[in-house]
Amino acid sequence: MTALPLPVADADLTPLNTFGLPARARRLLVLTSADQLRALAASPEWALAPRLVLGGGSNLIFTGDFAGTVLKVEVGGRRLMAEDEDVWIVEAGAGENWHDFVRWTLAQGWPGLENLSLIPGTVGAAPIQNIGAYGLEMAERFESLDAVELATGAARVFTAADCAFGYRDSVFKRNPGRWLVTAVRFRLPRRWAPVMRYAELARELEAQGISSPTPLQLSDAVIAIRRRKLPDPALIGNAGSFFKNPVVDVATHARLAAAHPGMPSYPQADGSVKLAAGWLIEQAGWKGRDLGPVGCFERQALVLVNRGGASGADVRRIAAAIQAEVLARFGVGIEPEPVFV
């Protein structure tokens, strides 16, 4: 029989979210295997209490206490599942640290995830958010994942089509609380080529005198850029990039480009154009500006930070103010990336 984890009553969630926001949970359970979750789902009281899945806590904004059970996912493990002449199939447990997993794949000689280096969070959270950075989305390297339906304990394998990935989106994000991811598999290419679509990344490599980067050099360059621009959550509370880059139609882009010739933009395959939310926020005057105990980071306008003693309500207040000013100045709406709980 699978041993159930011992619950922690009235658990403090403050150290379990990278923004450092105060919150408590009626009960906290740390899960280290899918079998534990299936055993929990079979218990009579399981269906009665609300549930919240928590990985690294880097994409959550707590706005108050949680009157239910928080499931802290710490399922570990890394392994090579299969390989052929084209790809390596690599699997990791949902509780593995994402950045550590990326660097481990590179150490094994399996490239493909280097552009996603230093993104905070866990492997299990990566497909939920469809994380992306520097010209690459996780969906481009995704093979499949294992998940358990929280209400029933039923296990299911999800393909890429099942996940319905979008920009910072997936079927899991659109159905919060239904599934808990336990393991994720990735397709890493043997015929590797560097992804260098972002000018900032190309400039970083050029500054280092590297014209044909190895996967590890590309990872190192991404890490150097992120460390210059983004605050360390261990030093100042934050949730990484707070707003999604908005996607607009061609007519809207043409109007904005005429009014703002220096505006960064990125054409998409479907004919739409992605704008840089950080640039819009900075132009609206928010970079380095505070509203109460929450501020817009002075080195990267896309990041909100906890200056000390902030609450979820404080975060919501400054986010709404930034959204309103960007909309008033550019006629473009921007949406938060983190989930408010």
C-alpha positions as CSV (number, residue, x, y, z in Angstrom):
1,M,0.0,0.0,0.0
2,T,1.3,3.5,-0.9
3,A,2.2,5.6,2.2
4,L,0.2,8.8,2.2
5,P,2.2,12.0,3.0
6,L,1.6,13.5,6.4
7,P,-0.4,16.7,6.2
8,V,0.7,20.1,7.6
9,A,-2.2,22.0,9.1
10,D,-2.4,25.8,8.9
11,A,0.6,25.8,6.6
12,D,2.5,29.1,5.9
13,L,2.7,29.6,2.2
14,T,4.9,32.7,2.3
15,P,8.2,30.9,1.7
16,L,6.6,28.8,-1.0
17,N,5.9,31.6,-3.4
18,T,8.7,33.6,-5.0
19,F,6.9,37.0,-4.6
20,G,7.0,36.4,-0.8
21,L,3.3,37.2,-0.4
22,P,1.7,36.2,3.0
23,A,-0.8,33.4,2.8
24,R,-1.8,30.3,4.7
25,A,-3.4,27.0,3.7
26,R,-5.8,24.9,5.7
27,R,-3.6,21.9,4.8
28,L,-0.4,21.2,2.9
29,L,0.6,17.9,1.4
30,V,4.0,17.2,-0.2
31,L,3.7,14.7,-3.0
32,T,6.7,12.7,-4.2
33,S,5.0,10.2,-6.4
34,A,1.9,9.8,-8.6
35,D,0.9,6.8,-6.6
36,Q,0.4,9.0,-3.5
37,L,-1.9,11.2,-5.5
38,R,-4.0,8.3,-6.7
39,A,-4.2,7.0,-3.1
40,L,-5.4,10.4,-1.9
41,A,-8.0,10.6,-4.6
42,A,-9.5,7.3,-3.3
43,S,-10.0,8.7,0.2
44,P,-13.6,9.7,1.2
45,E,-12.8,13.3,2.3
46,W,-10.8,14.1,-0.9
47,A,-13.7,15.4,-3.0
48,L,-15.0,17.8,-0.3
49,A,-12.1,20.3,0.0
50,P,-10.8,22.7,-2.6
51,R,-7.3,21.9,-3.9
52,L,-4.4,23.9,-5.3
53,V,-1.4,22.5,-7.1
54,L,1.9,24.2,-6.2
55,G,5.3,23.7,-7.9
56,G,8.0,26.2,-7.5
57,G,5.6,29.0,-6.6
58,S,7.1,31.3,-9.2
59,N,3.9,31.9,-11.2
60,L,1.4,32.5,-8.4
61,I,0.1,35.6,-6.7
62,F,-1.6,34.8,-3.4
63,T,-4.4,37.4,-2.6
64,G,-5.3,35.7,0.6
65,D,-5.4,32.5,2.6
66,F,-6.4,29.2,0.8
67,A,-9.2,27.4,2.6
68,G,-8.4,24.0,1.2
69,T,-5.5,21.6,0.5
70,V,-2.3,22.7,-1.2
71,L,-0.5,19.9,-3.1
72,K,3.2,20.7,-3.2
73,V,4.6,18.7,-6.1
74,E,8.1,17.2,-5.5
75,V,8.1,14.2,-7.9
76,G,11.7,13.8,-8.9
77,G,13.7,11.8,-11.5
78,R,15.5,12.4,-14.8
79,R,16.2,9.8,-17.5
80,L,16.7,9.1,-21.1
81,M,13.6,7.3,-22.3
82,A,14.5,6.5,-25.9
83,E,16.6,7.7,-28.8
84,D,16.9,7.3,-32.6
85,E,18.8,8.9,-35.4
86,D,16.8,12.2,-35.1
87,V,16.0,12.8,-31.4
88,W,16.6,12.0,-27.8
89,I,13.4,11.5,-25.7
90,V,14.2,12.7,-22.1
91,E,11.8,12.6,-19.1
92,A,11.8,14.5,-15.9
93,G,9.6,14.3,-12.8
94,A,7.3,17.3,-12.3
95,G,9.0,18.4,-9.2
96,E,12.5,18.8,-10.8
97,N,13.9,22.3,-10.9
98,W,13.5,23.5,-14.5
99,H,16.9,25.3,-14.8
100,D,18.8,22.4,-13.2
101,F,17.1,20.0,-15.6
102,V,18.0,22.2,-18.6
103,R,21.7,22.3,-17.6
104,W,21.6,18.5,-16.9
105,T,20.4,17.8,-20.4
106,L,23.3,19.9,-21.8
107,A,25.8,18.1,-19.6
108,Q,24.6,14.8,-21.1
109,G,25.1,16.2,-24.6
110,W,21.4,16.5,-25.4
111,P,20.8,20.1,-26.6
112,G,17.5,21.9,-27.4
113,L,16.4,23.6,-24.2
114,E,19.3,26.1,-23.8
115,N,17.2,29.2,-24.7
116,L,15.0,28.4,-21.7
117,S,17.8,28.5,-19.2
118,L,17.3,30.1,-15.8
119,I,13.5,30.3,-16.1
120,P,12.3,29.8,-12.5
121,G,9.9,27.0,-11.5
122,T,9.6,23.3,-12.0
123,V,9.4,20.9,-14.9
124,G,5.7,20.2,-14.2
125,A,4.8,23.9,-14.5
126,A,6.6,24.3,-17.8
127,P,3.8,22.8,-20.0
128,I,1.0,24.5,-18.0
129,Q,2.4,27.9,-18.8
130,N,4.1,26.8,-22.1
131,I,7.1,28.7,-21.0
132,G,9.2,30.5,-23.6
133,A,12.2,32.9,-23.9
134,Y,14.6,34.2,-26.5
135,G,12.8,32.8,-29.5
136,L,11.9,29.3,-28.2
137,E,8.7,28.0,-26.6
138,M,8.7,24.8,-24.6
139,A,6.0,23.4,-26.9
140,E,8.6,23.2,-29.7
141,R,10.5,20.6,-27.7
142,F,7.6,18.8,-26.1
143,E,6.9,15.1,-26.6
144,S,4.2,14.1,-24.0
145,L,3.4,14.2,-20.3
146,D,1.8,12.2,-17.5
147,A,-1.0,13.7,-15.5
148,V,-3.5,12.6,-12.8
149,E,-7.1,13.9,-12.7
150,L,-7.5,15.3,-9.2
151,A,-11.2,14.5,-8.8
152,T,-10.9,10.8,-9.8
153,G,-7.2,9.8,-9.5
154,A,-7.3,8.6,-13.1
155,A,-4.0,8.7,-14.9
156,R,-3.6,10.0,-18.5
157,V,-0.9,10.6,-21.1
158,F,-1.2,13.9,-22.9
159,T,0.3,14.4,-26.4
160,A,1.1,17.9,-27.7
161,A,-2.2,18.0,-29.5
162,D,-4.0,17.1,-26.2
163,C,-2.3,20.0,-24.4
164,A,-3.6,22.6,-26.9
165,F,-0.6,24.8,-26.4
166,G,-0.8,28.5,-27.1
167,Y,1.2,31.6,-26.2
168,R,1.8,31.1,-22.4
169,D,-1.3,28.9,-22.4
170,S,-2.4,25.3,-22.4
171,V,-5.5,23.1,-21.7
172,F,-4.2,22.9,-18.1
173,K,-4.2,26.6,-17.6
174,R,-7.7,26.9,-19.1
175,N,-8.9,24.2,-16.7
176,P,-7.2,25.0,-13.4
177,G,-7.4,22.4,-10.7
178,R,-8.4,19.6,-12.9
179,W,-5.1,17.9,-13.6
180,L,-1.8,17.5,-11.8
181,V,1.2,16.9,-14.0
182,T,3.6,14.2,-12.7
183,A,6.2,13.8,-15.4
184,V,7.1,15.5,-18.7
185,R,9.0,14.2,-21.8
186,F,10.9,16.3,-24.3
187,R,12.1,15.7,-27.9
188,L,15.7,17.0,-28.1
189,P,17.1,17.2,-31.7
190,R,20.3,15.4,-32.7
191,R,20.6,17.7,-35.7
192,W,20.8,20.8,-33.5
193,A,21.0,24.3,-34.7
194,P,21.2,27.4,-32.5
195,V,18.0,29.4,-32.1
196,M,19.2,33.0,-32.3
197,R,16.1,34.9,-33.5
198,Y,16.3,37.5,-30.7
199,A,18.7,40.4,-31.5
200,E,19.6,40.7,-27.8
201,L,20.9,37.2,-27.7
202,A,22.9,37.7,-30.9
203,R,24.5,40.8,-29.5
204,E,25.5,39.0,-26.3
205,L,27.3,36.3,-28.2
206,E,28.9,38.9,-30.5
207,A,30.2,40.7,-27.4
208,Q,31.8,37.4,-26.2
209,G,33.4,36.9,-29.6
210,I,31.3,33.8,-30.4
211,S,30.0,33.5,-33.9
212,S,29.1,29.8,-33.9
213,P,27.9,29.0,-30.4
214,T,27.7,25.6,-28.8
215,P,24.5,24.7,-26.9
216,L,26.3,25.4,-23.6
217,Q,27.6,28.7,-24.8
218,L,24.1,29.7,-25.9
219,S,22.8,28.7,-22.4
220,D,25.5,30.7,-20.7
221,A,24.6,33.7,-22.9
222,V,20.9,33.5,-21.9
223,I,21.9,33.2,-18.3
224,A,24.1,36.3,-18.5
225,I,21.3,38.3,-20.0
226,R,18.7,37.2,-17.5
227,R,21.0,37.8,-14.6
228,R,21.6,41.4,-15.7
229,K,17.9,42.2,-16.3
230,L,16.0,40.1,-13.8
231,P,16.1,40.2,-10.0
232,D,16.9,37.1,-8.0
233,P,13.8,36.0,-6.0
234,A,16.1,35.0,-3.1
235,L,17.0,38.7,-2.8
236,I,13.8,40.5,-3.8
237,G,10.4,38.9,-4.2
238,N,9.1,38.7,-7.7
239,A,7.4,36.3,-10.2
240,G,9.6,36.9,-13.2
241,S,8.0,38.5,-16.2
242,F,4.7,39.7,-15.0
243,F,2.9,40.6,-18.3
244,K,2.5,38.7,-21.5
245,N,3.7,40.3,-24.7
246,P,0.5,41.4,-26.5
247,V,-0.3,40.2,-30.0
248,V,-2.1,42.6,-32.3
249,D,-3.4,42.6,-35.9
250,V,-1.5,44.2,-38.8
251,A,-3.6,47.4,-38.9
252,T,-3.0,48.0,-35.2
253,H,0.7,47.4,-35.6
254,A,0.9,49.8,-38.6
255,R,-0.8,52.5,-36.6
256,L,1.5,52.1,-33.6
257,A,4.7,51.8,-35.7
258,A,3.9,55.0,-37.5
259,A,3.4,56.8,-34.2
260,H,6.4,55.1,-32.5
261,P,9.1,54.3,-35.0
262,G,11.4,52.7,-32.5
263,M,8.8,50.3,-31.2
264,P,10.0,46.6,-31.1
265,S,7.8,44.1,-32.9
266,Y,7.9,40.5,-33.9
267,P,5.9,39.2,-36.9
268,Q,4.0,35.9,-36.2
269,A,3.4,33.0,-38.6
270,D,-0.4,33.7,-38.6
271,G,0.2,37.3,-39.8
272,S,-0.3,39.0,-36.4
273,V,2.4,40.9,-34.7
274,K,3.8,40.5,-31.2
275,L,4.7,43.6,-29.2
276,A,7.2,44.0,-26.4
277,A,5.1,44.5,-23.2
278,G,8.2,45.7,-21.3
279,W,8.8,48.5,-23.9
280,L,5.1,49.6,-23.7
281,I,5.3,49.7,-19.9
282,E,8.5,51.6,-19.9
283,Q,7.2,54.2,-22.4
284,A,4.2,54.6,-20.1
285,G,6.5,55.7,-17.4
286,W,6.4,52.8,-15.1
287,K,10.0,51.5,-15.2
288,G,11.5,51.9,-11.7
289,R,8.3,53.4,-10.3
290,D,6.5,52.1,-7.2
291,L,3.0,52.0,-6.0
292,G,3.0,51.3,-2.3
293,P,5.2,48.3,-1.4
294,V,5.3,46.9,-5.0
295,G,7.4,48.4,-7.7
296,C,8.2,48.1,-11.4
297,F,11.8,46.8,-11.5
298,E,14.4,49.5,-12.4
299,R,16.3,47.2,-14.8
300,Q,13.3,45.5,-16.5
301,A,9.9,47.1,-16.7
302,L,8.3,43.7,-17.3
303,V,9.0,42.6,-13.7
304,L,7.1,43.6,-10.6
305,V,8.9,43.3,-7.3
306,N,8.0,43.2,-3.6
307,R,9.9,46.1,-2.0
308,G,8.9,44.6,1.4
309,G,5.7,43.8,3.2
310,A,3.6,43.6,0.0
311,S,0.2,41.8,-0.1
312,G,-1.6,40.2,-3.1
313,A,-3.9,43.2,-3.1
314,D,-0.9,45.5,-3.5
315,V,0.2,43.5,-6.5
316,R,-3.2,43.6,-8.1
317,R,-3.4,47.4,-7.6
318,I,-0.2,48.2,-9.4
319,A,-0.9,45.7,-12.1
320,A,-4.2,47.3,-12.8
321,A,-2.7,50.8,-12.8
322,I,0.0,49.7,-15.4
323,Q,-2.6,48.0,-17.6
324,A,-4.8,51.2,-17.5
325,E,-1.9,53.5,-18.5
326,V,-0.6,51.2,-21.3
327,L,-4.2,50.9,-22.7
328,A,-4.7,54.7,-22.5
329,R,-1.4,55.5,-24.2
330,F,-1.3,52.8,-26.9
331,G,-4.8,51.3,-27.1
332,V,-3.3,47.9,-26.4
333,G,-4.3,45.6,-23.5
334,I,-1.7,43.6,-21.6
335,E,-2.5,40.6,-19.4
336,P,-0.6,39.2,-16.4
337,E,1.3,36.0,-16.8
338,P,1.0,34.8,-13.1
339,V,-2.2,33.2,-11.8
340,F,-4.0,35.1,-9.0
341,V,-5.1,32.8,-6.2
